[in-house]
Amino acid sequence: MRINCHVSNIEVFELSNYPLPVEKVIIFEPYHTDINLFLATVIGDKKYVKRLLGSCWDYPFSGSGVGITEREAVLRAFGEYTERFIGMYYQFIARDKMIFATYRDLDKMGLNALSPHSIQLFHKRQYQQKDFPYSKFCEDSLIKWMPGKSLITNEEVYVPASFVLTPYIPERGENLISPSVTTGSAAHSNLTQAIINGIYEVIERDTARIYWYGNLRSTKLKVDNKDIKDFIDFIKNKKDIEVIITYMENDLNIPTFMASIIIGKNNRKSVVTGLSSNINPINGLKKAITEAFHTYLWKLLTQPSPKQQLENFTDHVALYLDPKMYIHFIDFINSNEELSLQSLILASAVYSFDSAERHLNMLIRLLKNKVLDLIVVDITPEILRKTGIHVVKVIIPPLLSILAGHIQYLGDKRLYNFSGHSYEELRCIPHPYP
């Protein structure tokens, strides 16, 4: 299939003041036989990154986004690129804000810190595995800490730097307690909206993790809402694509949606997915659908080959392009019940916000009622702050992200309490999420 594309520069999109190093912006245009979305990719300056990280690091900094318009796709791509770049860059410019110490040391210094008892990462059986790369997070773990702010208590709280920065570069002699993930990272011109976006992503990835590895099944949604039907039909552009919408309930009363695009026919079917959490079902579903078609476009452009060694999320996507994996996916969505989307929308009508501030305050109340903390780490460098862009990392203990690869967070009580399954009963098949 041919997809038209062109290389652009950032001045076209009124981003000439954007201060981070960008090599180029590639824009893939909708082709008349394909879907109605633009796809934009921002490519970072690889030479700059190598100078910063050293020649031993070959970390590809890029960001991509899709949109109904070219500008929308480009702005989303720049948002993702900003999150990823700052997640690396901030640890070089904020060394003076970090403390290399144990939790006990911080306690003796009178500093409030995230307790290792409030977040269980891996199961004891995982720690017992040969060559398991992470040590148990405990009060004597020698790690780097950085300050954030709890929006529940309004107090400063130190969190492990590896929970914030990606790719994380540990100190010599540091106990490596976890991989670094981008979940909860968000960039936006509105600080409050950035925090909201980060909150929803943490909930999305935690719910998806619990459902998949907790051996649960998502609930099919009957798409009986005209707005969502029209949205899907517009993007599909009369193309014969099957879209399945499912719903994952959680203990926070914030729904998580999954849009799945079925590729192929009969016994040659494969799948790509998109996820989103949002208290507003319409907003959540539109984002999940857009994310699924984003992944679908990536599949069209790259034609990836599945491989057994999973190193990143694109490897997970590629794995489920193999028709042999389709049976595992169908088992995940083969719920006997079907829920009306319209009934879900009507039930959520009570949540209406006229500002981002009211929206955030509602989320804070929901989390507080569940006795959960909400920690925000502002990692906006001054060069970005001057342009009105904010970058944050949101952490909601004990919620955890789904990971790329065969190692997953399987140590928390929520996974077992919500799923009702034991460690031996967990789903051991790799997840399909991008």
C-alpha positions in Angstrom: 0.0 0.0 0.0 1.2 3.5 -0.9 0.9 6.2 1.8 1.9 9.8 0.8 4.3 11.5 3.2 6.5 14.6 3.3 9.1 16.1 5.5 8.3 19.4 7.1 10.0 21.9 9.5 8.5 23.2 12.8 8.1 26.8 11.6 5.1 25.7 9.5 3.2 24.8 12.7 4.1 28.0 14.7 6.6 26.1 16.7 9.7 28.1 15.8 10.4 28.8 19.5 10.4 25.2 20.4 13.7 24.8 22.3 14.5 21.1 22.1 16.7 19.6 19.4 14.7 18.2 16.5 16.2 16.8 13.3 13.0 16.6 11.3 9.2 16.1 11.3 7.7 13.5 9.0 4.0 13.7 8.1 2.2 10.8 6.6 -0.9 11.8 4.7 -4.2 9.9 4.5 -4.4 8.0 1.3 -7.8 7.8 -0.4 -8.1 4.0 0.1 -7.1 4.2 3.7 -8.1 5.8 7.0 -8.8 9.5 7.7 -5.9 10.3 9.9 -2.7 12.1 9.6 0.4 10.5 11.3 3.3 12.7 12.3 6.7 11.7 13.6 9.2 14.0 15.3 12.7 12.7 15.0 15.2 13.9 17.6 18.8 15.0 17.1 20.6 11.7 17.5 24.1 13.4 17.6 23.0 15.7 20.5 21.6 12.7 22.4 24.9 10.8 22.0 26.9 13.7 23.2 24.7 13.9 26.3 24.4 10.2 27.0 27.7 8.9 25.6 28.4 6.8 22.7 27.4 3.6 24.6 23.8 4.8 24.5 21.8 4.4 21.3 18.4 5.6 22.6 16.0 6.6 19.8 14.3 9.8 20.8 11.2 10.4 18.7 7.5 11.1 19.2 4.5 10.3 17.1 0.9 11.4 17.0 -2.2 11.1 14.9 -5.0 13.6 14.2 -7.9 14.4 12.0 -5.8 17.4 10.8 -2.2 17.7 10.0 -1.6 20.2 12.8 -3.4 18.1 15.4 -1.1 15.1 14.5 2.0 17.3 14.7 1.2 18.8 18.1 0.5 15.4 19.5 3.8 14.1 18.2 5.7 17.1 19.7 3.9 16.4 23.0 5.1 12.8 23.0 8.6 13.8 21.9 8.8 16.4 24.7 7.8 13.9 27.4 10.4 11.4 26.2 13.2 13.8 25.8 12.7 15.6 29.1 12.5 12.2 30.9 16.1 11.8 29.9 17.4 15.3 29.8 16.1 16.4 33.3 18.5 14.0 35.2 21.5 15.9 33.7 20.2 19.4 34.7 18.7 18.6 38.1 21.5 16.7 39.9 21.4 19.2 42.7 17.8 18.3 43.4 18.5 14.6 43.9 19.7 12.7 47.0 21.6 9.4 46.9 20.4 7.7 50.0 18.2 5.1 51.6 14.7 5.6 52.8 16.0 5.3 56.4 18.6 8.1 55.7 15.8 10.4 54.4 13.7 9.6 57.5 16.6 10.5 59.8 17.0 13.8 57.8 13.4 14.6 58.5 12.4 14.3 54.8 9.1 12.9 53.7 9.6 10.1 51.2 7.6 7.4 49.4 7.6 4.4 51.8 8.7 1.1 50.3 5.8 -0.4 52.1 3.3 1.6 50.1 4.3 0.1 46.7 5.1 -3.5 46.1 6.7 -4.0 42.7 7.6 -7.6 42.1 6.5 -10.9 43.6 8.8 -12.8 45.9 8.9 -15.6 43.3 10.2 -13.2 40.8 13.0 -12.1 43.0 14.0 -15.7 43.4 14.4 -16.2 39.7 17.9 -16.7 38.4 19.5 -13.5 37.0 16.4 -11.4 38.0 17.8 -7.9 37.3 16.0 -5.9 40.2 16.5 -5.9 43.9 13.6 -5.6 46.4 12.7 -2.0 47.2 13.1 -1.7 50.9 14.1 0.8 53.6 17.8 0.1 53.1 17.8 0.3 49.2 20.5 2.8 48.2 18.9 4.8 45.4 18.6 8.3 44.0 15.5 10.3 45.2 14.0 13.4 43.8 11.2 15.7 45.2 7.6 15.8 44.2 4.4 17.1 45.7 1.5 15.2 47.0 -1.8 16.7 45.8 -3.5 14.8 48.6 -1.6 16.2 51.5 0.0 19.3 49.7 3.4 18.2 51.2 6.7 17.6 49.5 7.5 13.9 49.1 10.7 12.3 47.7 10.3 9.5 45.2 12.8 7.1 43.6 14.3 8.9 40.6 14.0 5.7 38.6 10.2 6.1 38.8 10.5 9.5 37.1 13.3 9.5 34.6 13.6 7.5 31.3 16.0 6.1 30.3 17.2 6.1 33.9 21.0 6.3 34.5 21.8 4.8 37.9 24.6 5.9 40.2 27.6 3.6 40.7 26.7 1.2 43.6 23.0 2.0 43.3 20.4 -0.7 44.0 18.3 -1.0 40.8 14.8 -1.5 42.1 12.8 -1.2 38.9 12.8 -0.5 35.2 12.1 3.1 34.1 8.8 3.7 32.3 7.2 6.7 30.7 3.7 6.0 32.2 2.4 9.0 33.9 4.6 11.4 31.9 2.7 14.3 30.3 3.5 17.6 28.5 1.0 20.3 27.9 0.7 24.1 27.7 -1.7 23.9 30.7 -0.1 22.5 33.8 -3.4 21.3 35.3 -4.2 19.5 32.0 -0.8 17.8 32.0 -1.5 16.4 35.5 -4.9 15.2 34.4 -3.4 13.4 31.4 -0.8 11.8 33.6 -3.4 10.6 36.1 -5.5 9.0 33.4 -2.5 7.3 31.8 -1.4 5.8 35.2 -4.9 4.4 35.7 -5.1 3.1 32.1 -1.9 1.2 32.3 -2.5 -0.2 35.8 -6.0 -1.4 34.9 -4.8 -3.0 31.7 -2.0 -4.7 33.7 -4.5 -6.1 36.2 -6.9 -7.4 33.6 -4.3 -9.0 31.4 -2.0 -10.6 34.0 -4.8 -11.1 36.5 -6.4 -13.5 34.0 -9.6 -11.4 33.7 -11.8 -10.7 30.6 -12.8 -7.3 29.4 -16.5 -6.6 28.7 -17.7 -6.0 25.2 -19.5 -2.7 24.6 -22.5 -2.4 22.4 -21.7 0.8 20.4 -25.2 2.3 20.6 -24.1 5.9 20.6 -24.2 7.9 17.4 -21.3 10.1 18.2 -18.9 7.1 18.6 -20.4 5.3 15.6 -19.9 8.3 13.4 -16.3 8.8 14.8 -15.3 5.2 13.9 -17.0 5.4 10.5 -15.2 8.7 9.6 -11.8 7.3 10.5 -12.4 4.0 8.7 -13.4 5.9 5.6 -15.5 3.0 4.3 -12.6 0.6 4.7 -13.6 -2.9 5.7 -12.1 -2.9 9.2 -13.7 -4.6 12.2 -13.4 -2.5 15.4 -14.2 -4.1 18.7 -14.8 -1.9 21.8 -14.4 -3.4 25.3 -14.5 -2.0 28.8 -12.4 -2.7 31.9 -13.9 -1.7 35.3 -11.6 -1.0 38.2 -11.8 -0.3 41.9 -11.4 3.5 41.3 -14.7 3.9 39.4 -12.8 5.4 36.4 -13.5 3.3 33.3 -10.7 2.0 31.0 -11.6 1.4 27.3 -9.8 -0.8 24.8 -10.4 -0.4 21.0 -9.2 -3.4 19.0 -8.8 -3.4 15.2 -9.1 -6.9 13.7 -6.9 -7.4 10.7 -7.4 -10.2 8.2 -10.1 -12.9 7.8 -10.9 -16.4 8.9 -7.9 -18.2 10.5 -5.4 -15.4 9.5 -6.7 -12.8 11.9 -4.4 -10.6 13.9 -5.1 -7.5 16.1 -3.8 -4.1 17.2 -5.2 -2.2 20.2 -5.5 1.2 21.8 -6.3 2.1 25.4 -7.6 5.0 27.4 -9.0 5.8 30.8 -11.4 8.7 31.4 -14.3 9.5 33.7 -16.1 10.7 30.5 -16.8 7.6 28.3 -17.0 9.6 25.1 -13.6 11.2 25.6 -12.1 7.9 26.8 -13.4 6.0 23.8 -12.4 8.5 21.2 -8.8 8.4 22.6 -8.8 4.6 22.7 -10.1 4.4 19.1 -7.5 7.0 17.9 -4.7 5.1 19.7 -5.8 1.9 18.0 -5.7 3.4 14.5 -2.4 5.1 15.4 -1.0 1.6 16.0 -2.7 0.3 12.8 -1.0 3.0 10.8 2.3 2.1 12.3 1.7 -1.5 11.3 1.0 -0.4 7.7 4.1 1.7 7.5 6.6 -0.7 9.1 5.3 -4.2 8.4 7.1 -5.5 11.5 8.0 -9.2 12.0 7.1 -10.8 15.3 10.0 -11.9 17.5 10.3 -13.9 20.7 12.5 -11.5 22.6 10.3 -8.6 23.7 12.3 -5.5 24.3 9.8 -2.6 23.8 6.1 -2.0 23.3 6.4 -2.2 19.5 7.6 -5.8 20.0 4.4 -6.5 21.8 2.4 -5.0 19.0 4.3 -7.0 16.4 3.8 -10.2 18.4 0.0 -9.9 18.0 0.3 -9.4 14.3 1.1 -13.2 14.2 -2.2 -15.0 13.7 -1.1 -17.7 16.1 -1.5 -15.2 19.0 -5.1 -14.3 18.0 -6.5 -17.1 20.1 -5.0 -15.5 23.3 -6.5 -12.2 22.5 -9.9 -13.6 21.8 -9.8 -15.3 25.1 -9.2 -11.9 26.7 -12.3 -10.2 25.1 -14.6 -13.2 25.0 -16.9 -12.0 27.8 -20.4 -13.5 28.0 -21.8 -10.1 29.0 -22.3 -7.1 26.7 -22.7 -3.6 28.2 -24.6 -0.7 26.5 -22.2 2.2 25.8 -25.2 4.6 26.0 -26.0 3.4 29.5 -22.4 4.0 30.6 -22.6 7.5 29.1 -25.8 8.3 31.0 -24.4 7.0 34.2 -21.4 9.3 33.9 -23.5 12.4 33.1 -23.0 13.6 36.7 -19.3 14.3 35.8 -19.3 17.6 33.9 -16.5 20.1 34.1 -16.2 23.7 33.0 -12.5 23.9 33.7 -9.4 21.7 34.0 -9.1 22.8 37.7 -12.6 21.4 38.5 -11.7 18.2 36.6 -8.5 17.8 38.6 -10.2 18.5 41.9 -12.7 15.7 41.2 -9.9 13.3 40.4 -8.1 14.2 43.6 -11.3 13.6 45.6 -11.8 10.2 44.0 -8.3 9.1 44.8 -8.5 10.5 48.3 -11.7 8.6 49.0 -9.8 5.4 47.9 -7.0 6.3 50.4 -4.5 6.7 47.5 -1.8 9.3 47.2 -1.2 11.4 44.1 2.3 12.6 43.7 3.3 15.0 40.9 6.9 15.6 40.0 7.4 18.8 37.9 10.3 18.1 35.6 9.9 21.2 33.4 13.3 22.7 32.6 13.5 26.5 32.4 14.1 26.5 28.6 10.6 24.9 28.2 8.9 26.8 31.0 9.7 30.1 29.2 7.7 28.8 26.2 4.7 27.9 28.3 5.2 24.1 28.1 4.9 22.0 31.3 6.2 18.5 31.8 5.2 16.4 34.7 5.4 12.8 36.0 2.5 11.5 37.9 2.8 8.7 40.5 -0.2 7.1 42.2 1.0 4.5 44.8 0.3 1.6 44.7 -0.8 1.7 41.1 1.7 0.2 38.7 2.4 0.3 34.9 2.3 -2.5 32.5 5.8 -3.1 31.2 7.5 -4.0 28.0 9.1 -7.4 28.0 8.6 -10.6 29.9 9.2 -9.1 33.3 6.1 -7.5 34.7 5.0 -5.9 38.0 3.3 -8.8 39.8 4.0 -8.0 43.4 1.1 -5.8 44.5 -1.9 -6.9 46.5 -4.3 -5.0 44.2 -3.5 -7.4 41.4 -4.5 -10.4 43.5 -7.4 -8.8 45.4 -9.1 -7.4 42.3 -8.6 -10.5 40.1 -9.2 -13.1 42.8 -6.3 -15.2 41.4 -3.1 -16.4 42.9 0.4 -16.0 41.5 0.1 -19.5 39.9 -3.2 -18.5 38.2 -2.0 -15.4 36.5 -2.0 -15.1 32.7 1.6 -15.8 31.6 1.2 -14.9 27.9 2.8 -11.5 26.9 0.3 -8.6 26.6 -0.8 -7.0 23.3 -0.7 -3.4 24.4 1.3 -0.7 22.5 
